[in-house]
Amino acid sequence: MSSSTILAEVTQYIRQNDLNISQFAKKLEINVGTVSYLINGNRTLTVDHLDRMTEVLGLPKGHFYERYIKEYLQDINPDWRRIGPFLHKCATLGKLDCVRQIVNLLLDDLMYSTPLFELAEELFKNGNFEAAEILYENVAMSEKKQYSERLALCQYRLFKIRIGEDQARNLKYAHQFEPFVDRLDEVLQLDALKDLANLYRALQEWDRVETLAKEMEHKAKIIYYSDKRSDREFQEIQSKLSRPLFVYIAYAKLLCADASDSRYDYEGALQYTYEYADLSWVKETDPDTKHWLDLFTKWSQANIYVNKLLGGDIGVLTEYVEYLHQHPEEILQGILNVLFAANRYQLDVDHILQQFSLEIEAYENQSKDFYLYQVIPDHYDKFLYEFSNYYVRKKDYSNAFNYIIPGLKNSVSINNEGSIIKFMLLFEQARHMATEETCLQYRNIISEVRC
């Protein structure tokens, strides 16, 4: 039956169920004259007609879509008024092969680039990323003007869609997108720079983080401090951004502080932290602004403690632990900071780890805290490494292997070469105390490393 035409199947259904055209039209809730024209092939079948017939025949949504393309779209001049709704339905139903076929039919004519791009934007906004990716990719390929803003926006959307857990792939996507940032609308560049900086932050490419952060700060300041702009224009700018405009200035300072931390320049990091702690220059008073001001206040309070501690001021450790008790949402990151300081300055912090044993156990059981995984994508990896390092240093090998093996497994799963090597080195330090079962686990994980 699959080789018959759509209308042949519909006609067969009518005959098998002893229906006349009027009765069938009633089931379809379509004018009887229209149905007669459709059945006789005197009027083109629309996707709405097709969906109604599919439902009446008791078939799954989209059952006829592949044949609809072959019978009604391939050999005619495409009409967007008919093809657009059909393409939208294909995307909604996840019929990605149909989406690809239709796009291939249309892109020989560049006049369809604009409606395809607009549909991609709608799908992206609604979270239909797989279908949107196909459209963006093809619109980008058809774009002749290599410096066009639309091409840059396609590349930005593709970058956002494709970022995942594989850090090696993420780096490739970042390199592909970065040359297009300057071709974006000047306001949208701020989010693009933020997203790129966050990705490089996860990859610990700190020179790139710092460069992008300073570029973002520079561009944001030009827009924020412009005195040639009305309140209405400011609101239009703000509507294009995912954050209040001042955030891009303050967040740049936070990223630079992180970059300084990575170089063990805790004094420099502390100075950047003091800068984003003082946001008295922010003029806006709306609820979203207040939300972000509160966040930066909280982050700066914690990071002032952290940078003092990691810079060698061990005297703040007691105050910092008390701060963590008062701010439970900071505990997981706080444990990581305490462990790092312990490993750096040869401290015994067992008593502190005991205080937070319930939180540590809960985090380990759920493997990755979703919020932290989004904000600090390598948090879980660092968490496991610092625990591994701490227990190896203390020669508590039983506990050490409880973190080394999961840490190595996690590093392999996200394809982080540097992290894989760090866990392998820790394992080799402790190998003489590893059981046969632990060595077997180690070999099995290493065998999964992607070259």
C-alpha positions as a Markdown table, in Angstrom:
| # | Residue | x | y | z |
|---|---|---|---|---|
| 1 | Met | 0.0 | 0.0 | 0.0 |
| 2 | Ser | 3.0 | 2.3 | 0.6 |
| 3 | Ser | 3.6 | 2.6 | -3.1 |
| 4 | Ser | 0.1 | 4.0 | -3.8 |
| 5 | Thr | -0.7 | 7.6 | -3.9 |
| 6 | Ile | -2.2 | 9.5 | -1.0 |
| 7 | Leu | -5.4 | 10.1 | -2.8 |
| 8 | Ala | -5.6 | 6.4 | -3.7 |
| 9 | Glu | -5.4 | 5.4 | -0.1 |
| 10 | Val | -8.1 | 8.0 | 0.8 |
| 11 | Thr | -10.4 | 6.7 | -2.0 |
| 12 | Gln | -9.9 | 3.2 | -0.8 |
| 13 | Tyr | -10.8 | 4.2 | 2.7 |
| 14 | Ile | -14.0 | 5.8 | 1.4 |
| 15 | Arg | -15.0 | 2.7 | -0.5 |
| 16 | Gln | -14.1 | 0.3 | 2.3 |
| 17 | Asn | -16.3 | 2.2 | 4.8 |
| 18 | Asp | -19.2 | 2.7 | 2.3 |
| 19 | Leu | -19.0 | 6.5 | 2.6 |
| 20 | Asn | -20.1 | 9.0 | 0.0 |
| 21 | Ile | -18.3 | 12.3 | -0.5 |
| 22 | Ser | -20.8 | 14.2 | 1.7 |
| 23 | Gln | -20.3 | 11.8 | 4.6 |
| 24 | Phe | -16.5 | 11.9 | 4.3 |
| 25 | Ala | -16.5 | 15.7 | 4.1 |
| 26 | Lys | -18.5 | 15.8 | 7.3 |
| 27 | Lys | -15.9 | 13.6 | 9.0 |
| 28 | Leu | -13.2 | 16.0 | 7.8 |
| 29 | Glu | -15.2 | 19.1 | 8.7 |
| 30 | Ile | -14.5 | 20.4 | 5.2 |
| 31 | Asn | -16.9 | 21.8 | 2.6 |
| 32 | Val | -18.2 | 18.9 | 0.4 |
| 33 | Gly | -17.3 | 20.8 | -2.8 |
| 34 | Thr | -13.7 | 21.2 | -1.7 |
| 35 | Val | -13.5 | 17.5 | -0.8 |
| 36 | Ser | -14.8 | 16.6 | -4.2 |
| 37 | Tyr | -12.2 | 18.7 | -5.9 |
| 38 | Leu | -9.5 | 17.3 | -3.7 |
| 39 | Ile | -10.4 | 13.6 | -4.3 |
| 40 | Asn | -10.6 | 14.2 | -8.1 |
| 41 | Gly | -7.3 | 15.9 | -8.1 |
| 42 | Asn | -8.7 | 19.2 | -9.3 |
| 43 | Arg | -7.4 | 21.1 | -6.3 |
| 44 | Thr | -4.0 | 20.9 | -4.5 |
| 45 | Leu | -4.0 | 19.2 | -1.2 |
| 46 | Thr | -2.8 | 21.5 | 1.6 |
| 47 | Val | -1.2 | 20.3 | 4.8 |
| 48 | Asp | -4.3 | 21.1 | 6.8 |
| 49 | His | -6.4 | 18.9 | 4.4 |
| 50 | Leu | -3.7 | 16.2 | 4.7 |
| 51 | Asp | -3.7 | 16.2 | 8.5 |
| 52 | Arg | -7.5 | 16.0 | 8.6 |
| 53 | Met | -7.5 | 13.0 | 6.3 |
| 54 | Thr | -4.7 | 11.3 | 8.2 |
| 55 | Glu | -6.7 | 11.7 | 11.4 |
| 56 | Val | -9.9 | 10.3 | 9.9 |
| 57 | Leu | -8.1 | 7.4 | 8.4 |
| 58 | Gly | -6.8 | 6.6 | 11.9 |
| 59 | Leu | -3.1 | 7.0 | 11.0 |
| 60 | Pro | -0.3 | 8.7 | 13.0 |
| 61 | Lys | 0.3 | 12.4 | 12.5 |
| 62 | Gly | 2.6 | 13.0 | 9.6 |
| 63 | His | 2.1 | 9.5 | 8.2 |
| 64 | Phe | 1.8 | 10.8 | 4.6 |
| 65 | Tyr | 4.5 | 13.6 | 4.8 |
| 66 | Glu | 7.2 | 11.8 | 2.9 |
| 67 | Arg | 4.8 | 11.0 | 0.1 |
| 68 | Tyr | 3.3 | 14.5 | 0.2 |
| 69 | Ile | 6.8 | 15.9 | -0.7 |
| 70 | Lys | 7.2 | 13.5 | -3.5 |
| 71 | Glu | 3.7 | 13.9 | -5.0 |
| 72 | Tyr | 3.0 | 17.6 | -4.4 |
| 73 | Leu | 6.2 | 19.5 | -3.9 |
| 74 | Gln | 9.1 | 18.0 | -5.9 |
| 75 | Asp | 8.1 | 18.7 | -9.4 |
| 76 | Ile | 6.5 | 22.1 | -9.1 |
| 77 | Asn | 7.6 | 25.7 | -8.4 |
| 78 | Pro | 7.5 | 25.9 | -4.5 |
| 79 | Asp | 4.9 | 28.2 | -3.1 |
| 80 | Trp | 5.9 | 29.4 | 0.4 |
| 81 | Arg | 2.3 | 29.9 | 1.4 |
| 82 | Arg | 1.8 | 26.2 | 1.1 |
| 83 | Ile | 5.3 | 25.0 | 1.9 |
| 84 | Gly | 5.9 | 27.2 | 4.9 |
| 85 | Pro | 3.0 | 25.7 | 7.1 |
| 86 | Phe | 4.0 | 22.2 | 5.9 |
| 87 | Leu | 7.7 | 22.8 | 6.9 |
| 88 | His | 6.5 | 24.1 | 10.3 |
| 89 | Lys | 4.4 | 20.9 | 10.8 |
| 90 | Cys | 7.4 | 18.7 | 9.9 |
| 91 | Ala | 9.6 | 20.5 | 12.4 |
| 92 | Thr | 7.0 | 20.3 | 15.1 |
| 93 | Leu | 6.5 | 16.6 | 14.6 |
| 94 | Gly | 10.3 | 16.0 | 14.5 |
| 95 | Lys | 10.3 | 14.7 | 11.0 |
| 96 | Leu | 13.8 | 16.0 | 10.3 |
| 97 | Asp | 14.3 | 14.0 | 7.1 |
| 98 | Cys | 11.3 | 15.8 | 5.7 |
| 99 | Val | 12.7 | 19.1 | 6.9 |
| 100 | Arg | 16.0 | 18.4 | 5.0 |
| 101 | Gln | 14.2 | 17.4 | 1.8 |
| 102 | Ile | 12.1 | 20.6 | 1.8 |
| 103 | Val | 15.1 | 22.8 | 2.5 |
| 104 | Asn | 17.0 | 21.2 | -0.3 |
| 105 | Leu | 14.1 | 21.9 | -2.7 |
| 106 | Leu | 13.9 | 25.6 | -1.7 |
| 107 | Leu | 17.5 | 26.7 | -1.4 |
| 108 | Asp | 18.2 | 26.6 | -5.2 |
| 109 | Asp | 16.2 | 29.9 | -5.1 |
| 110 | Leu | 17.7 | 32.5 | -2.7 |
| 111 | Met | 14.4 | 34.2 | -2.3 |
| 112 | Tyr | 13.5 | 31.5 | 0.3 |
| 113 | Ser | 16.5 | 32.3 | 2.5 |
| 114 | Thr | 14.6 | 35.0 | 4.4 |
| 115 | Pro | 11.4 | 33.0 | 5.2 |
| 116 | Leu | 13.6 | 30.0 | 6.1 |
| 117 | Phe | 15.7 | 32.1 | 8.5 |
| 118 | Glu | 12.5 | 33.6 | 10.1 |
| 119 | Leu | 11.1 | 30.1 | 10.6 |
| 120 | Ala | 14.5 | 29.0 | 12.1 |
| 121 | Glu | 14.3 | 31.9 | 14.6 |
| 122 | Glu | 10.8 | 30.9 | 15.6 |
| 123 | Leu | 11.8 | 27.3 | 16.1 |
| 124 | Phe | 14.9 | 28.3 | 18.1 |
| 125 | Lys | 12.8 | 30.6 | 20.3 |
| 126 | Asn | 10.4 | 27.7 | 21.0 |
| 127 | Gly | 13.2 | 25.3 | 21.8 |
| 128 | Asn | 13.0 | 23.1 | 18.6 |
| 129 | Phe | 16.7 | 23.1 | 18.2 |
| 130 | Glu | 17.2 | 20.1 | 16.0 |
| 131 | Ala | 14.9 | 21.4 | 13.2 |
| 132 | Ala | 16.3 | 25.0 | 13.7 |
| 133 | Glu | 19.8 | 23.7 | 13.3 |
| 134 | Ile | 19.0 | 22.2 | 9.8 |
| 135 | Leu | 17.5 | 25.5 | 8.7 |
| 136 | Tyr | 20.3 | 27.7 | 10.1 |
| 137 | Glu | 23.0 | 25.5 | 8.5 |
| 138 | Asn | 21.4 | 25.7 | 5.1 |
| 139 | Val | 20.6 | 29.4 | 5.2 |
| 140 | Ala | 24.3 | 30.0 | 6.2 |
| 141 | Met | 25.4 | 27.9 | 3.2 |
| 142 | Ser | 23.2 | 29.9 | 0.8 |
| 143 | Glu | 24.3 | 33.3 | 2.2 |
| 144 | Lys | 26.5 | 34.9 | -0.5 |
| 145 | Lys | 27.5 | 38.0 | 1.5 |
| 146 | Gln | 30.2 | 36.6 | 3.8 |
| 147 | Tyr | 30.0 | 39.7 | 6.0 |
| 148 | Ser | 26.2 | 39.8 | 6.4 |
| 149 | Glu | 24.7 | 40.0 | 9.8 |
| 150 | Arg | 22.3 | 37.2 | 9.0 |
| 151 | Leu | 25.2 | 34.8 | 8.3 |
| 152 | Ala | 26.7 | 35.8 | 11.6 |
| 153 | Leu | 23.5 | 35.3 | 13.5 |
| 154 | Cys | 23.1 | 31.8 | 11.9 |
| 155 | Gln | 26.6 | 30.9 | 13.1 |
| 156 | Tyr | 25.8 | 32.2 | 16.6 |
| 157 | Arg | 22.6 | 30.2 | 16.8 |
| 158 | Leu | 24.5 | 27.1 | 15.5 |
| 159 | Phe | 27.1 | 27.6 | 18.2 |
| 160 | Lys | 24.4 | 27.8 | 20.9 |
| 161 | Ile | 22.6 | 24.7 | 19.7 |
| 162 | Arg | 25.7 | 22.5 | 19.3 |
| 163 | Ile | 27.5 | 23.2 | 22.6 |
| 164 | Gly | 27.4 | 20.0 | 24.7 |
| 165 | Glu | 29.4 | 17.9 | 27.1 |
| 166 | Asp | 32.3 | 17.0 | 24.7 |
| 167 | Gln | 34.8 | 19.7 | 25.5 |
| 168 | Ala | 37.0 | 19.0 | 22.5 |
| 169 | Arg | 34.0 | 19.5 | 20.2 |
| 170 | Asn | 33.0 | 22.6 | 22.1 |
| 171 | Leu | 36.4 | 24.1 | 21.4 |
| 172 | Lys | 36.0 | 23.4 | 17.7 |
| 173 | Tyr | 32.6 | 25.1 | 17.7 |
| 174 | Ala | 34.0 | 28.1 | 19.5 |
| 175 | His | 36.8 | 28.5 | 16.9 |
| 176 | Gln | 34.2 | 28.2 | 14.1 |
| 177 | Phe | 32.0 | 30.9 | 15.6 |
| 178 | Glu | 34.5 | 33.4 | 17.0 |
| 179 | Pro | 35.3 | 35.1 | 13.7 |
| 180 | Phe | 31.6 | 36.0 | 13.2 |
| 181 | Val | 31.2 | 37.9 | 16.5 |
| 182 | Asp | 32.1 | 41.3 | 15.1 |
| 183 | Arg | 29.6 | 40.9 | 12.3 |
| 184 | Leu | 26.7 | 40.7 | 14.7 |
| 185 | Asp | 24.5 | 43.6 | 15.8 |
| 186 | Glu | 26.6 | 45.6 | 18.3 |
| 187 | Val | 24.2 | 44.8 | 21.2 |
| 188 | Leu | 24.0 | 41.1 | 20.4 |
| 189 | Gln | 27.8 | 41.0 | 20.4 |
| 190 | Leu | 27.6 | 41.3 | 24.2 |
| 191 | Asp | 25.8 | 38.0 | 24.7 |
| 192 | Ala | 28.0 | 36.3 | 22.1 |
| 193 | Leu | 31.1 | 37.5 | 23.9 |
| 194 | Lys | 29.6 | 36.3 | 27.2 |
| 195 | Asp | 28.8 | 32.9 | 25.8 |
| 196 | Leu | 32.2 | 32.5 | 24.3 |
| 197 | Ala | 33.9 | 33.6 | 27.4 |
| 198 | Asn | 31.9 | 31.1 | 29.5 |
| 199 | Leu | 32.8 | 28.3 | 27.1 |
| 200 | Tyr | 36.5 | 29.1 | 27.2 |
| 201 | Arg | 36.2 | 29.4 | 31.0 |
| 202 | Ala | 34.9 | 25.8 | 31.1 |
| 203 | Leu | 37.8 | 24.8 | 28.9 |
| 204 | Gln | 40.2 | 26.8 | 31.2 |
| 205 | Glu | 41.5 | 28.7 | 28.2 |
| 206 | Trp | 42.1 | 31.7 | 30.5 |
| 207 | Asp | 44.0 | 34.0 | 28.1 |
| 208 | Arg | 40.9 | 33.8 | 25.8 |
| 209 | Val | 38.6 | 34.4 | 28.7 |
| 210 | Glu | 40.4 | 37.5 | 29.7 |
| 211 | Thr | 40.6 | 38.9 | 26.2 |
| 212 | Leu | 36.9 | 38.3 | 25.5 |
| 213 | Ala | 35.9 | 39.7 | 28.9 |
| 214 | Lys | 37.8 | 42.9 | 28.4 |
| 215 | Glu | 36.3 | 43.3 | 24.9 |
| 216 | Met | 32.8 | 42.7 | 26.3 |
| 217 | Glu | 33.4 | 45.3 | 29.1 |
| 218 | His | 34.7 | 47.9 | 26.5 |
| 219 | Lys | 31.7 | 47.4 | 24.2 |
| 220 | Ala | 29.2 | 47.4 | 27.1 |
| 221 | Lys | 30.6 | 50.6 | 28.6 |
| 222 | Ile | 30.3 | 52.4 | 25.3 |
| 223 | Ile | 26.6 | 51.5 | 25.1 |
| 224 | Tyr | 25.9 | 52.0 | 28.8 |
| 225 | Tyr | 27.5 | 55.4 | 29.2 |
| 226 | Ser | 26.2 | 56.9 | 25.9 |
| 227 | Asp | 24.6 | 60.2 | 26.6 |
| 228 | Lys | 23.0 | 60.4 | 23.1 |
| 229 | Arg | 20.3 | 57.9 | 23.9 |
| 230 | Ser | 16.7 | 58.3 | 25.1 |
| 231 | Asp | 15.1 | 56.1 | 27.7 |
| 232 | Arg | 13.0 | 54.4 | 25.0 |
| 233 | Glu | 16.2 | 53.6 | 23.0 |
| 234 | Phe | 17.8 | 52.2 | 26.2 |
| 235 | Gln | 14.8 | 49.9 | 26.7 |
| 236 | Glu | 15.0 | 48.7 | 23.1 |
| 237 | Ile | 18.7 | 47.9 | 23.7 |
| 238 | Gln | 17.9 | 46.1 | 26.9 |
| 239 | Ser | 15.1 | 44.0 | 25.2 |
| 240 | Lys | 17.7 | 42.5 | 22.9 |
| 241 | Leu | 19.9 | 41.2 | 25.8 |
| 242 | Ser | 19.6 | 38.2 | 28.1 |
| 243 | Arg | 20.8 | 40.3 | 31.1 |
| 244 | Pro | 20.6 | 43.9 | 32.3 |
| 245 | Leu | 23.2 | 45.9 | 30.4 |
| 246 | Phe | 25.3 | 46.7 | 33.5 |
| 247 | Val | 25.8 | 42.9 | 34.1 |
| 248 | Tyr | 28.2 | 42.7 | 31.1 |
| 249 | Ile | 30.5 | 45.3 | 32.7 |
| 250 | Ala | 30.4 | 43.7 | 36.1 |
| 251 | Tyr | 30.6 | 40.1 | 34.8 |
| 252 | Ala | 33.7 | 41.0 | 32.8 |
| 253 | Lys | 35.4 | 41.9 | 36.1 |
| 254 | Leu | 34.3 | 38.5 | 37.6 |
| 255 | Leu | 35.8 | 36.7 | 34.5 |
| 256 | Cys | 39.1 | 38.6 | 34.8 |
| 257 | Ala | 39.2 | 37.7 | 38.5 |
| 258 | Asp | 38.8 | 34.0 | 37.5 |
| 259 | Ala | 41.6 | 34.4 | 35.0 |
| 260 | Ser | 43.8 | 35.9 | 37.7 |
| 261 | Asp | 42.9 | 33.0 | 40.0 |
| 262 | Ser | 44.0 | 30.5 | 37.3 |
| 263 | Arg | 47.5 | 32.1 | 37.4 |
| 264 | Tyr | 47.5 | 32.0 | 41.2 |
| 265 | Asp | 47.5 | 35.8 | 41.2 |
| 266 | Tyr | 45.1 | 36.1 | 44.1 |
| 267 | Glu | 46.0 | 39.7 | 44.8 |
| 268 | Gly | 45.0 | 40.6 | 41.3 |
| 269 | Ala | 41.8 | 38.5 | 41.6 |
| 270 | Leu | 41.0 | 40.3 | 44.8 |
| 271 | Gln | 41.3 | 43.7 | 43.2 |
| 272 | Tyr | 38.9 | 42.7 | 40.4 |
| 273 | Thr | 36.5 | 41.3 | 43.0 |
| 274 | Tyr | 36.5 | 44.7 | 44.9 |
| 275 | Glu | 35.6 | 46.3 | 41.5 |
| 276 | Tyr | 32.5 | 44.2 | 40.9 |
| 277 | Ala | 31.6 | 44.4 | 44.6 |
| 278 | Asp | 31.1 | 48.2 | 44.1 |
| 279 | Leu | 28.2 | 48.7 | 41.7 |
| 280 | Ser | 27.1 | 52.0 | 43.1 |
| 281 | Trp | 27.3 | 53.4 | 39.6 |
| 282 | Val | 24.4 | 51.4 | 38.4 |
| 283 | Lys | 21.4 | 53.7 | 37.6 |
| 284 | Glu | 18.5 | 51.3 | 37.0 |
| 285 | Thr | 16.2 | 50.3 | 39.8 |
| 286 | Asp | 13.9 | 47.7 | 38.2 |
| 287 | Pro | 13.4 | 44.2 | 39.8 |
| 288 | Asp | 15.7 | 42.4 | 37.3 |
| 289 | Thr | 18.5 | 44.9 | 38.0 |
| 290 | Lys | 18.0 | 44.4 | 41.8 |
| 291 | His | 18.2 | 40.6 | 41.3 |
| 292 | Trp | 21.6 | 40.9 | 39.6 |
| 293 | Leu | 22.9 | 43.4 | 42.0 |
| 294 | Asp | 22.1 | 41.0 | 44.8 |
| 295 | Leu | 23.9 | 38.2 | 43.0 |
| 296 | Phe | 27.0 | 40.2 | 42.5 |
| 297 | Thr | 27.0 | 41.3 | 46.2 |
| 298 | Lys | 26.7 | 37.6 | 47.2 |
| 299 | Trp | 29.4 | 36.5 | 44.8 |
| 300 | Ser | 31.8 | 39.3 | 45.8 |
| 301 | Gln | 31.3 | 38.5 | 49.5 |
| 302 | Ala | 32.3 | 34.8 | 48.9 |
| 303 | Asn | 35.1 | 35.6 | 46.6 |
| 304 | Ile | 36.7 | 38.1 | 48.9 |
| 305 | Tyr | 37.0 | 35.3 | 51.4 |
| 306 | Val | 38.2 | 32.9 | 48.8 |
| 307 | Asn | 40.9 | 35.1 | 47.3 |
| 308 | Lys | 42.3 | 35.9 | 50.7 |
| 309 | Leu | 42.3 | 32.3 | 51.7 |
| 310 | Leu | 43.9 | 31.0 | 48.5 |
| 311 | Gly | 46.4 | 33.9 | 48.7 |
| 312 | Gly | 47.7 | 32.4 | 52.0 |
| 313 | Asp | 45.6 | 34.3 | 54.6 |
| 314 | Ile | 44.7 | 31.1 | 56.4 |
| 315 | Gly | 43.2 | 33.2 | 59.2 |
| 316 | Val | 40.0 | 33.7 | 57.2 |
| 317 | Leu | 39.2 | 30.0 | 57.0 |
| 318 | Thr | 37.1 | 30.0 | 60.1 |
| 319 | Glu | 35.1 | 33.0 | 58.9 |
| 320 | Tyr | 34.7 | 31.5 | 55.5 |
| 321 | Val | 33.3 | 28.2 | 56.9 |
| 322 | Glu | 30.8 | 30.2 | 59.0 |
| 323 | Tyr | 29.8 | 32.1 | 55.8 |
| 324 | Leu | 29.2 | 28.8 | 54.1 |
| 325 | His | 26.9 | 27.7 | 56.9 |
| 326 | Gln | 24.9 | 30.9 | 56.5 |
| 327 | His | 24.8 | 30.5 | 52.7 |
| 328 | Pro | 24.0 | 26.8 | 52.0 |
| 329 | Glu | 23.8 | 27.5 | 48.2 |
| 330 | Glu | 27.6 | 28.3 | 48.3 |
| 331 | Ile | 28.6 | 25.1 | 50.1 |
| 332 | Leu | 29.6 | 22.9 | 47.2 |
| 333 | Gln | 31.8 | 25.6 | 45.6 |
| 334 | Gly | 33.1 | 26.4 | 49.1 |
| 335 | Ile | 34.2 | 22.8 | 49.7 |
| 336 | Leu | 36.1 | 22.9 | 46.5 |
| 337 | Asn | 37.8 | 26.2 | 47.6 |
| 338 | Val | 38.7 | 24.8 | 51.0 |
| 339 | Leu | 40.1 | 21.6 | 49.5 |
| 340 | Phe | 42.2 | 23.7 | 47.0 |
| 341 | Ala | 43.6 | 25.7 | 49.9 |
| 342 | Ala | 44.3 | 22.6 | 51.9 |
| 343 | Asn | 46.2 | 21.0 | 49.0 |
| 344 | Arg | 48.1 | 24.2 | 48.3 |
| 345 | Tyr | 49.1 | 24.9 | 51.9 |
| 346 | Gln | 49.3 | 21.4 | 53.3 |
| 347 | Leu | 46.3 | 21.8 | 55.6 |
| 348 | Asp | 44.2 | 19.1 | 57.4 |
| 349 | Val | 40.6 | 20.0 | 56.8 |
| 350 | Asp | 38.9 | 16.7 | 57.8 |
| 351 | His | 37.0 | 18.5 | 60.5 |
| 352 | Ile | 35.5 | 20.9 | 57.9 |
| 353 | Leu | 34.7 | 18.1 | 55.5 |
| 354 | Gln | 32.9 | 16.3 | 58.3 |
| 355 | Gln | 30.7 | 19.4 | 58.9 |
| 356 | Phe | 29.5 | 19.2 | 55.3 |
| 357 | Ser | 29.4 | 15.5 | 54.9 |
| 358 | Leu | 25.7 | 15.4 | 54.1 |
| 359 | Glu | 26.1 | 17.9 | 51.3 |
| 360 | Ile | 29.1 | 16.1 | 49.9 |
| 361 | Glu | 27.3 | 12.8 | 49.9 |
| 362 | Ala | 24.2 | 14.3 | 48.2 |
| 363 | Tyr | 26.3 | 15.9 | 45.5 |
| 364 | Glu | 28.2 | 12.7 | 44.8 |
| 365 | Asn | 25.0 | 10.7 | 44.6 |
| 366 | Gln | 23.5 | 12.9 | 42.0 |
| 367 | Ser | 26.8 | 13.0 | 40.1 |
| 368 | Lys | 26.3 | 16.5 | 38.7 |
| 369 | Asp | 24.4 | 19.3 | 40.2 |
| 370 | Phe | 22.5 | 20.8 | 37.2 |
| 371 | Tyr | 22.8 | 24.4 | 38.3 |
| 372 | Leu | 26.5 | 24.3 | 39.0 |
| 373 | Tyr | 27.1 | 22.2 | 35.9 |
| 374 | Gln | 25.6 | 25.1 | 33.8 |
| 375 | Val | 27.3 | 27.9 | 35.7 |
| 376 | Ile | 30.6 | 26.2 | 36.3 |
| 377 | Pro | 30.6 | 23.4 | 33.8 |
| 378 | Asp | 33.9 | 21.7 | 35.1 |
| 379 | His | 32.8 | 21.9 | 38.8 |
| 380 | Tyr | 32.2 | 18.2 | 39.2 |
| 381 | Asp | 35.5 | 17.4 | 37.6 |
| 382 | Lys | 37.4 | 19.8 | 39.9 |
| 383 | Phe | 35.5 | 18.5 | 42.9 |
| 384 | Leu | 36.6 | 14.9 | 42.3 |
| 385 | Tyr | 40.2 | 16.0 | 41.5 |
| 386 | Glu | 40.7 | 18.1 | 44.7 |
| 387 | Phe | 39.3 | 15.3 | 46.8 |
| 388 | Ser | 41.5 | 12.7 | 45.0 |
| 389 | Asn | 44.6 | 15.0 | 45.5 |
| 390 | Tyr | 43.7 | 15.6 | 49.2 |
| 391 | Tyr | 43.5 | 11.9 | 50.1 |
| 392 | Val | 46.5 | 10.9 | 48.1 |
| 393 | Arg | 48.5 | 13.6 | 49.9 |
| 394 | Lys | 47.3 | 12.3 | 53.2 |
| 395 | Lys | 48.1 | 8.7 | 52.1 |
| 396 | Asp | 44.4 | 7.8 | 52.7 |
| 397 | Tyr | 44.4 | 5.6 | 49.6 |
| 398 | Ser | 41.0 | 3.9 | 50.2 |
| 399 | Asn | 39.2 | 7.3 | 50.0 |
| 400 | Ala | 41.5 | 8.5 | 47.2 |
| 401 | Phe | 40.4 | 5.7 | 44.8 |
| 402 | Asn | 36.8 | 6.5 | 45.6 |
| 403 | Tyr | 37.4 | 9.8 | 43.9 |
| 404 | Ile | 40.1 | 9.0 | 41.4 |
| 405 | Ile | 38.1 | 6.3 | 39.5 |
| 406 | Pro | 34.9 | 8.4 | 39.2 |
| 407 | Gly | 37.0 | 11.5 | 38.3 |
| 408 | Leu | 38.8 | 9.7 | 35.5 |
| 409 | Lys | 35.5 | 8.3 | 34.2 |
| 410 | Asn | 33.9 | 11.7 | 34.2 |
| 411 | Ser | 37.0 | 13.2 | 32.4 |
| 412 | Val | 36.8 | 10.6 | 29.7 |
| 413 | Ser | 33.0 | 11.1 | 29.3 |
| 414 | Ile | 33.5 | 14.9 | 28.7 |
| 415 | Asn | 36.7 | 14.2 | 26.6 |
| 416 | Asn | 38.9 | 16.6 | 28.7 |
| 417 | Glu | 42.4 | 15.5 | 27.8 |
| 418 | Gly | 44.1 | 17.6 | 30.5 |
| 419 | Ser | 41.9 | 16.3 | 33.2 |
| 420 | Ile | 42.4 | 12.7 | 32.1 |
| 421 | Ile | 46.1 | 13.1 | 32.4 |
| 422 | Lys | 45.8 | 14.7 | 35.9 |
| 423 | Phe | 43.7 | 11.8 | 37.2 |
| 424 | Met | 46.1 | 9.2 | 35.6 |
| 425 | Leu | 49.0 | 10.9 | 37.4 |
| 426 | Leu | 47.2 | 10.7 | 40.7 |
| 427 | Phe | 46.4 | 7.0 | 40.1 |
| 428 | Glu | 50.0 | 6.2 | 39.3 |
| 429 | Gln | 51.1 | 7.9 | 42.6 |
| 430 | Ala | 48.7 | 5.5 | 44.5 |
| 431 | Arg | 48.9 | 2.4 | 42.2 |
| 432 | His | 51.0 | 0.5 | 44.7 |
| 433 | Met | 47.9 | 0.5 | 47.1 |
| 434 | Ala | 45.3 | -0.3 | 44.4 |
| 435 | Thr | 43.4 | -3.5 | 44.6 |
| 436 | Glu | 43.1 | -5.8 | 41.5 |
| 437 | Glu | 39.5 | -4.7 | 41.1 |
| 438 | Thr | 40.5 | -1.0 | 41.1 |
| 439 | Cys | 43.2 | -1.6 | 38.5 |
| 440 | Leu | 40.7 | -3.4 | 36.3 |
| 441 | Gln | 38.3 | -0.4 | 36.6 |
| 442 | Tyr | 41.2 | 1.9 | 35.7 |
| 443 | Arg | 42.2 | -0.1 | 32.6 |
| 444 | Asn | 38.5 | -0.3 | 31.4 |
| 445 | Ile | 38.1 | 3.4 | 31.7 |
| 446 | Ile | 41.4 | 4.2 | 29.9 |
| 447 | Ser | 40.4 | 1.9 | 27.0 |
| 448 | Glu | 37.5 | 4.3 | 26.3 |
| 449 | Val | 39.7 | 7.3 | 25.7 |
| 450 | Arg | 39.0 | 8.9 | 22.3 |
| 451 | Cys | 42.1 | 9.6 | 20.3 |
